[in-house]
Structure formats: structure tokens, C-alpha cells
Amino acid sequence: MNINLTSVAVDDQDKALRFYTEVLGFQAKHDIPMGKYRWITVVSPGDPDGTELCLEPDEHPATQTYKAALVKDGIPFTAFAVDDLTAEHKRLGALGVRFTQPPKDYGSVSAAIFDDTCGNLIQITQGEMT
């Protein structure tokens, strides 16, 4: 069994698509109209046939409550791996990304947390959880 799709709940699909592609550097894979919303997925440019991230509308009231609680408590919605956390923190900061936690060393893994502008905190990590 493999993970082929995961989602992040976003408050605005257009804004999310711009942020996740133009700022984070993912590439759009699917953008299919589905009534009021769209089926939008992005992938890592280095693995275009790999796991897709769906930019899912956060319209369900429970989702909005859940997201707000995570942000209030400083908990990231999801995490992405990077090769060089220091360089990625610097690159994203130069693009105006607001970090809620600068890079921090946790032993075998280092992590930083940023605001994705779509209602979520996202963690980037370098290293491996053991």
C-alpha cells in the first residue's frame, strides 16, 4: 500500500494554488472544475508521478474549527521534507513567507513552521524522525 494523495484544507483555492506553486515551488498536476470548487493537486517537481497534495476547500464548518484550533496552538497541518532547512528558510523568508517558528534542532531532525496564507501552519523538516 502506498500513499498517493493527501490534502491540505485551504480557504481560497486560487490563492493556495499561487502560493503552493509560485512560492513553495510545487507544480500543478490537476486543476479540474467541479461545480463551485475545483479538484486541484500539486506535486513535487522532482517526483511528478509521486504523492499528490490536494488543495481542498475548507468549507465544512468542522474543518474551519479544526484549522483555527491548530493555528491557535501553533500546530502544523502537515509537513514537507527539505534537503537544506537553513537555505529553504532563507529562500522562503526572502519571498515574504511568515515563519511562526524559525529553524529549530530536535536532534535527528530540524524543523521550521510557516503560515501558508490559506489558514494553515506548515512545517518543513530536514533529517529523519527516529
Contact map, one row per residue, 1 for C-alpha under 8 A:
1110000000000000000000000000000000000000000000000000000000000000000000000000000000000000000000000000000000000000000000000000000000
1111000000000000000000000000000000000000000000000000000000000000000000000000000000000000000000000000000000000000000000000000000000
1111110000000000000000000000000000000000000000000010000000000000000000000000000000000000000000000000000000000000000000000000000000
0111110000000000000000000000000000000000000000000111000000000000000000000000000000000000000000000000000000000000000000000000000000
0011111000000000000000000000000000000000000000000011110000000000000000000000000000000000000000000000000000000000000000000000000000
0011111100000000000000000000000000000000000000000011110000000000000000000000000000000000000000000000000000000000000000000000000000
0000111110000000000000000000000000000000000000000000111100000000000000000000000000000000000000000000000000000000000000000000000000
0000011111000000000000000000000000000000000000000000111100000000000000000000110000000000000000000000000000000000000000000000000000
0000001111100000000000000000000000000000000000000000001111000010000000000000000000000000000000000000000000000000000000010000000000
0000000111111001000000000000000000000000000000000000001111000000000000000000000000000000000000000000000000000000000001110000000000
0000000011111001000000000000000000000000000000000000000011100000000000000000000000000000000000000000000000000000000001100000000000
0000000001111111000000000000000000000000000000000000000010000000000000000000000000000000000000000000000000000000000001000000000000
0000000001111111100000000000000000001101000000000000001110000000000000000000000000000000000000000000000000000000000000000000000000
0000000000011111110000000000000000000000000000000000000000000000000000000000000000000000000000000000000000000000000000000000000000
0000000000011111111000000000000000000000000000000000000000000000000000000000000000000000000000000000000000000000000001000000000000
0000000001111111111100000000000000000000000000000000001000000000000000000000000000000000000000000000000000000000000111000000000000
0000000000001111111110000001000000000001000000000000001000000000000000000000000000000000000000000000000000000000000000000000000000
0000000000000111111111100000000000000000000000000000000000000000000000000000000000000000000000000000000000000000000000000000000000
0000000000000011111111110000000000000000000000000000000000000000000000000000000000000000000000000000000000000000000110000000000000
0000000000000001111111111110000000000000010000000000000000000000000000000000000000000000000000000000000000000000000000000000000000
0000000000000000111111111111000000000000010000000000000000000000000000000000000000000000000000000000000000000000000000000000000000
0000000000000000011111111100000000000000000000000000000000000000000000000000000000000000000000000000000000000000000000000000000000
0000000000000000011111111000000000000000000000000000000000000000000000000000000000000000000100100000000000000000000000000000000000
0000000000000000001111111100000000000000000000000000000000000000000000000000000000000000000100000000000000000000000000000000000000
0000000000000000000111111110000000000000000110000000000000000000000000000000000000000000000000000000000000000000000000000000000000
0000000000000000000111011111000000000000011110000000000000000000000000000000000000000000000000000000000000000000000000000000000000
0000000000000000000110001111100000000000011110010000000000000000000000000000000000000000000000000000000000000000000000000000000000
0000000000000000100010000111111000000001111000000000000000000000000000000000000000000000000000000000000000000000000000000000000000
0000000000000000000000000011111000000001111000010001000000000000000000000000000000000000000000000000000000000000000000000000000000
0000000000000000000000000001111100000011110000000000000000000000000000000000000000000000000000000000000000000000000000000000000000
0000000000000000000000000001111110000111100000000000000000000000000000000000000000000000000000000000000000000000000000000000000000
0000000000000000000000000000011111000111000000000000000000000000000000000000000000000000000000000000000000000000000000000000000000
0000000000000000000000000000001111111110000000000000000000000000000000000000000000000000000000000000000000000000000000000000000000
0000000000000000000000000000000111111110000000000000000000000000000000000000000000000000000000000000000000000000000000000000000000
0000000000000000000000000000000011111100000000000000000000000000000000000000000000000000000000000000000000000000000000000000000000
0000000000000000000000000000000011111100000000000000000000000000000000000000000000000000000000000000000000000000000000000000000000
0000000000001000000000000000000011111110000000000000000010000000000000000000000000000000000000000000000000000000000000000000000000
0000000000001000000000000000001111111111000000000000000000000000000000000000000000000000000000000000000000000000000000000000000000
0000000000000000000000000000011111001111100000000000011100000000000000000000000000000000000000000000000000000000000000000000000000
0000000000001000100000000001111100000111110000000000011100000000000000000000000000000000000000000000000000000000000000000000000000
0000000000000000000000000001111000000011111000000001111000000000000000000000000000000000000000000000000000000000000000000000000000
0000000000000000000110000111110000000001111100000001111000000000000000000000000000000000000000000000000000000000000000000000000000
0000000000000000000000000111100000000000111110111111100000000000000000000000000000000000000000000000000000000000000000000000000000
0000000000000000000000001110000000000000011111110100000000000000000000000000000000000000000000000000000000000000000000000000000000
0000000000000000000000001110000000000000001111110000000000000000000000000000000000000000000000000000000000000000000000000000000000
0000000000000000000000000000000000000000000111110000000000000000000000000000000000000000000000000000000000000000000000000000000000
0000000000000000000000000000000000000000001111111110000000000000000000000000000000000000000000000000000000000000000000000000000000
0000000000000000000000000010100000000000001111111100000000000000000000000000000000000000000000000000000000000000000000000000000000
0000000000000000000000000000000000000000001000111110000000000000000000000000000000000000000000000000000000000000000000000000000000
0001000000000000000000000000000000000000001100111111000000000000000000000000000000000000000000000000000000000000000000000000000000
0011110000000000000000000000000000000000001000101111100000000000000000000000000000000000000000000000000000000000000000000000000000
0001110000000000000000000000100000000000111000000111110000000000000000000000000000000000000000000000000000000000000000000000000000
0000111100000000000000000000000000000000111000000011111000000000000000000000000000000000000000000000000000000000000000000000000000
0000111100000000000000000000000000000011110000000001111100000000000000000000000000000000000000000000000000000000000000000000000000
0000001111001001100000000000000000000011110000000000111110000000000000000000000000000000000000000000000000000000000000000000000000
0000001111001000000000000000000000000011000000000000011111000000000000000000000000000000000000000000000000000000000000000000000000
0000000011111000000000000000000000001000000000000000001111100000000000000000000000000000000000000000000000000000000000000000000000
0000000011100000000000000000000000000000000000000000000111111011000000000000000000000000000000000000000000000000000000000000000000
0000000000100000000000000000000000000000000000000000000011111011000000000000000000000000000000000000000000000000000000000000000000
0000000000000000000000000000000000000000000000000000000001111111000000000000000000000000000000000000000000000000000000000000000000
0000000000000000000000000000000000000000000000000000000001111111100000000000000000000000000000000000000000000000000000000000000000
0000000000000000000000000000000000000000000000000000000000011111110000000000000000000000000000000000000000000000000000000000000000
0000000010000000000000000000000000000000000000000000000001111111111000000000000000000000000000000000000000000000000000000000000000
0000000000000000000000000000000000000000000000000000000001111111111100000000000000000000000000000000000000000000000000000000000000
0000000000000000000000000000000000000000000000000000000000001111111110000000000000000000000000000000000000000000000000000000000000
0000000000000000000000000000000000000000000000000000000000000111111111000000000000000000000000000000000000000000000000000000000000
0000000000000000000000000000000000000000000000000000000000000011111111100000100000000000000000000000000000000000000000110000000000
0000000000000000000000000000000000000000000000000000000000000001111111110000000000000000000000000000000000000000000000100000000000
0000000000000000000000000000000000000000000000000000000000000000111111111000000000000000000000000000000000000000000000000000000000
0000000000000000000000000000000000000000000000000000000000000000011111111111100000000000000000000000000000000000000000011000000000
0000000000000000000000000000000000000000000000000000000000000000001111111111000000000000000000000000000000000000000000111000000000
0000000000000000000000000000000000000000000000000000000000000000000111111110000000000000000000000000000000000000000000000000000000
0000000000000000000000000000000000000000000000000000000000000000000011111110000000000000000000000000000000000000000000000000000000
0000000000000000000000000000000000000000000000000000000000000000000001111111000000000000000000000001000000000000000000001000000000
0000000000000000000000000000000000000000000000000000000000000000000001111111100000000000000000000000000000000000000000001000000000
0000000000000000000000000000000000000000000000000000000000000000000001100111111000000000000000000000000000000000100000011110000000
0000000100000000000000000000000000000000000000000000000000000000001001000011111000000000000000000000000000000000000000011110000000
0000000100000000000000000000000000000000000000000000000000000000000000000001111100000000000000000000000000000000000000001110000000
0000000000000000000000000000000000000000000000000000000000000000000000000001111110000000000000000000000000000000000000000111100000
0000000000000000000000000000000000000000000000000000000000000000000000000000011111000000000000000000000000000000000000000111100000
0000000000000000000000000000000000000000000000000000000000000000000000000000001111100000000000000000000000000000000000000001110000
0000000000000000000000000000000000000000000000000000000000000000000000000000000111111001000000000000000000000000000000000001110000
0000000000000000000000000000000000000000000000000000000000000000000000000000000011111000000000000000000000000000000000000000010000
0000000000000000000000000000000000000000000000000000000000000000000000000000000001111111000000000000000000000000000000000000010000
0000000000000000000000000000000000000000000000000000000000000000000000000000000001111111100000000000001000000111000000000001110000
0000000000000000000000000000000000000000000000000000000000000000000000000000000000011111110000000000001000000000000000000000000000
0000000000000000000000000000000000000000000000000000000000000000000000000000000000011111111000000000000000000000000000000000000000
0000000000000000000000000000000000000000000000000000000000000000000000000000000001011111111100000000000000000000000000000000000000
0000000000000000000000000000000000000000000000000000000000000000000000000000000000001111111110000000011000000001000000000000000000
0000000000000000000000000000000000000000000000000000000000000000000000000000000000000111111111000000000000000000000000000000000000
0000000000000000000000000000000000000000000000000000000000000000000000000000000000000011111111100000000000000000000000000000000000
0000000000000000000000110000000000000000000000000000000000000000000000000000000000000001111111111000000000000000000000000000000000
0000000000000000000000000000000000000000000000000000000000000000000000000000000000000000111111111110000000000000000000000000000000
0000000000000000000000000000000000000000000000000000000000000000000000000000000000000000011111111000000000000000000000000000000000
0000000000000000000000100000000000000000000000000000000000000000000000000000000000000000001111111000000000000000000000000000000000
0000000000000000000000000000000000000000000000000000000000000000000000000000000000000000000111111100000000000000000000000000000000
0000000000000000000000000000000000000000000000000000000000000000000000000000000000000000000111111110000000000000011100000000000000
0000000000000000000000000000000000000000000000000000000000000000000000000000000000000000000010011111000000000000011000000000000000
0000000000000000000000000000000000000000000000000000000000000000000000000000000000000000000010001111110000000001111000000000000000
0000000000000000000000000000000000000000000000000000000000000000000000000100000000000000000000000111110000000001111000000000000000
0000000000000000000000000000000000000000000000000000000000000000000000000000000000000000000000000011111100000001110000000000000000
0000000000000000000000000000000000000000000000000000000000000000000000000000000000000000100000000011111100000011100000000000000000
0000000000000000000000000000000000000000000000000000000000000000000000000000000000001100100000000000111110000111100000000000000000
0000000000000000000000000000000000000000000000000000000000000000000000000000000000000000000000000000111111000111000000000000000000
0000000000000000000000000000000000000000000000000000000000000000000000000000000000000000000000000000001111111110000000000000000000
0000000000000000000000000000000000000000000000000000000000000000000000000000000000000000000000000000000111111110000000000000000000
0000000000000000000000000000000000000000000000000000000000000000000000000000000000000000000000000000000011111100000000000000000000
0000000000000000000000000000000000000000000000000000000000000000000000000000000000000000000000000000000011111100000000000000001111
0000000000000000000000000000000000000000000000000000000000000000000000000000000000000000000000000000000011111110000000000000111110
0000000000000000000000000000000000000000000000000000000000000000000000000000000000001000000000000000001111111111000000000000111000
0000000000000000000000000000000000000000000000000000000000000000000000000000000000001000000000000000011111001111100000000011110000
0000000000000000000000000000000000000000000000000000000000000000000000000000000000001000100000000011111100000111110000000011100000
0000000000000000000000000000000000000000000000000000000000000000000000000001000000000000000000000011111000000011111000001111000000
0000000000000000000000000000000000000000000000000000000000000000000000000000000000000000000000001111100000000001111100001110000000
0000000000000000000000000000000000000000000000000000000000000000000000000000000000000000000000001111000000000000111111111100000000
0000000000000001001000000000000000000000000000000000000000000000000000000000000000000000000000001000000000000000011111111100000000
0000000000000001001000000000000000000000000000000000000000000000000000000000000000000000000000000000000000000000001111110000000000
0000000001110011000000000000000000000000000000000000000000000000000000000000000000000000000000000000000000000000001111110000000000
0000000001100000000000000000000000000000000000000000000000000000001100100000000000000000000000000000000000000000001111111000000000
0000000011000000000000000000000000000000000000000000000000000000001001100001100000000000000000000000000000000000001111111100000000
0000000000000000000000000000000000000000000000000000000000000000000001100111110000000000000000000000000000000000111100111110000000
0000000000000000000000000000000000000000000000000000000000000000000000000001111100000000000000000000000000000000111100011111000000
0000000000000000000000000000000000000000000000000000000000000000000000000001111100000000000000000000000000000011110000001111100000
0000000000000000000000000000000000000000000000000000000000000000000000000000001111001000000000000000000000000011100000000111110000
0000000000000000000000000000000000000000000000000000000000000000000000000000001111001000000000000000000000001111000000000011111000
0000000000000000000000000000000000000000000000000000000000000000000000000000000011111000000000000000000000001110000000000001111100
0000000000000000000000000000000000000000000000000000000000000000000000000000000000000000000000000000000000011100000000000000111110
0000000000000000000000000000000000000000000000000000000000000000000000000000000000000000000000000000000000011000000000000000011111
0000000000000000000000000000000000000000000000000000000000000000000000000000000000000000000000000000000000011000000000000000001111
0000000000000000000000000000000000000000000000000000000000000000000000000000000000000000000000000000000000010000000000000000000111
